[in-house]
Amino acid sequence: MARYPFRLAACLMSAIACSALAGTVQLPANIAAAAADPARGAQAANDATRHGPEILAFAGVRSGAKVVDLIPGGGYWTQLLAKAVGPKGHVYGIWPAEYAKVDGDELGAYQKLIGSPGYVNVSVLDQPATALAAPEKVDLIFTAQNYHDYFDKFMGPVDPSTLNKAAFAALKPGGIYLVIDHVADAGSGHRDTDTLHRIDPAAVKAEVTAAGFRFVGASPLLVNPADDHRKKVFDPAIRGKTDQFIYKFRKP
């Protein structure tokens, strides 16, 4: 039985069925080329579980787009985004200073990645968590598995309205805010953000729309009904297979 409304609206299917759905997606040429780029190396092996190319298609990433990859981690998404937007586009990898303090090794590896010749259209921005901004208005703000971090002690914490209003201001009219995160129990709000690294999807939707965004859709690509939402996302029993929501919002 579905545990929250998104599943009923978007997909009442097993993880296997969602994987089959991913295989039927017709990727736009720019995203197909990005996925096939040999420079991605070992990262390409993650496509089977992370569904990166299909999610970029859902986000509507176009050639020439300006994109923020908010807390880019190991660079999986930045690599895809950089190739999909091409030389006329740009990716701003934003690392909140508070996050970088506790995960400096990850930032160092990311800086090495984007310093390579194939990623000249990527810049790193280090700024306070409360001051999300890019040097120009962007077409997309993309954040995967990190929205929940903003409400934990090490990040401030940050009030949801501060984060989402800053995202709204950074986007062009019609721009997209795409949020992927690990699902927590319905009605739990921010209760599990610091302990299980999960967040209630309904809380995210309410917070983002309160900032002026319109909710325009959800993708079932990372739904996993076998996840009971009670384990920490790093638990070996569920790591890499958590139930995740993919929410797409648009700035009017």
N, C-alpha and C positions, 0 to 999 in steps of 0.2 A: 504493500500500500504506500502511496506517495506520502512523504513526510512534510512537504511544503508545497505551496501552490505552483511554483515554477515547474515542477515535474509534471503536474497535470496539464499545464498550459503548453509546455514545450516538448515533453517526451515521456511516454510511459513504456520504456524499453530497457532492456538489459545493457550492460556495458558492451557485450558482444554485438548487439544490434547497433549501438552507437558507433562502434568501430566500422561496421559494415556501411553505415551511413557516410562516414568519413571517406570511405573508398569510392563513393559515387559522386563526390563533389567535383564539379568542373572548375578547376582553378584558372583564374585569369592568367594571361601570358606572363605578366611581370612576376607574379607569385610563383608560378610553375618554374620559371627560370631561376628565381631565388632559391627555391627548394633544391634544385638540381645543381647548384653551384658547388664545384668540388672544394672551394675554399672553406666550406663549412666543416669539412673533415668529420670527426667522430660525432659532432653535434647532430648530423643528419640521422643518426641511428635513433635519436629520441623522438623523431616525428611519429613513429608508430603509436606511442603512448601520449605524447603531448599535443599531437594534431596541430602543430604550428602553422603549416601552410593553409589548412582549412580554416583555422581561426583568423588568420590574416585576411582570407577571403570574406569571412563573415564581417570583419571590421571594415572592409571596403578599402583596403590599402591600395592606393594608386601610384603609378610612376610619377615622380616629381613632388610627392607629398612631403610635408614637414611634420615630423613625428617626435613626441616625447616618449621615451621608454623609461618609465618611472621605477626606480630601483631595479636595474637590469640584471643583477645577480651574475651568473656565469656567462652571460652574453648570448644565450640561445636565441632570445627574441630579437636582440639587436642585430645579430648576423642576418637573420631573415629579413628584418625590416630594412636594413641598409641596402640589401640587394634588391628588394622589392621596390623601393622608392627610386633607386638608381642615382646616377651622378647629378641629376637636377634636383633631387630631393635631399633631405637631411634628417638625421636622427640625433636627438639630444638625449644622451644618457644621463638622467638626473639621479644623483646620489645625495640624499639628505645627510648633512654633516653628522647628525646624531647616529644614523645608521652606519656610516662609514667608520665611526669610532669603534664600534663593536664588531665590524666585519671588514677590517682593513685589508686582509689577505684577498678577499673577493674583489675589492676595488682595484688592488694592484694587478691582479690577473686580467681584469677588464681593461685597464689602461694599456696593457701589453697587447691585447687583442686588437683594440681599435687603433693602435699605433702602427699596425701592419698596412702594407700598400693597398690592400683590397677594401679598406674601410676609411678612406679619406673623407667620406661624407658623414662621419660620426664625430660628435664633440661630447666631452664630459663636462657636466655642470655640478659643482659641489655647492650646496646652499642649505640654509636652515630648513628644517622640516616644515616650518610655518610659512615659508616664503617661496613656494613653488612658482617658477616663472621661467620662460624661455626668451631668448633674444628677439624673437619674432612670433607673431601669432601662428599657431600650428593647426594642422588638419586633424590630428589624432593624439590623444593622450592614452597610453597603453600601460596598464599595470597588472602584473600576473603574480598572484600569491603574496602580495605585500600590502594591500589595502589595510588588512587587519593590524599590521605592525604600527600604524600611525597612532593607535590608541593605547599603546603600551608605555610603561614608565620610561624606558630608554629613549623613546622618541619625544618625550615632553611631559605628558602625552599631548597629542594634537586634537583639538576639537574638530569633529567631522565637518562642521560648517566652514571652518578655516581652510581645510584641505580642498573641499569641493568647490567653494567659491573661487579659490585660486585657480583650480583647474578650469572652471567656467571662464574666468578672465583670460586665461592663456590660449584658449581656442578661438579660431575664426568662427563666425556665424555658420551654422551647419556642421561644425566640427564634431567629432566623435570622441567619447570618453568610454573606453572599454575596460571593464573590471573583471578579472578572474580571481577567484579565491576559494579556499577550502570551506566546505559547508559545515556549520554548527547547527545544533538543534534549533528548531523553530521556536521563536520567542526568547532566545538566549541573549540577543543583542550583542554586546561586547564581552560577555562573561568569559568566553573561552579564548580570547585573542592572545593572551599572554601564556596560558597554560597549555592549550591544545593547538594553538596557532590556527584557529578557525573563527569564522564569523557568521552570524545569521544573515542569509541573503536578503530577507525582508528588511532588516535594519539598513543594509547597504542601499537598497532601492529607495527607501524613505529618505535617507540622508542625502543621496545624490539628487533626487528630484526636488528636495527642499531648496537646493542651491540654484534651481532654475532649469535644470536639464529635463528633457523628455525621455522617458523610457521607451525604446523602440524595438527591443527584442532580446531574446535569450537563445543561446545555442546549447543543445544537449550533448555536445561532443565529449565532455568530461564527466558526465553523469555516471555514478557507480552506485547502484542500489545496495551492493554488498557492504558498503561502508556504513557502520552504525553511528558515526559521528561522535563516538565516545573515546577514540584513541587519539593520542598526539600524532600529528602528521608525520613525525619522524619515526614512529613505531615501525619496526621491520615488517610487521604484518600488513601494513597499509601504505607504507611509503611508496610514492610514485603511482599509487592507485586510488588516491582519495577521491571522494565525491566532491566535484567542484562546479561552481556556477560560473557562467560566462554571460555577463550583462552588458548590453550595448545601450548607451545614452547619447542623445544628440543635443547640442546647444541650438536653440531656436534661431 
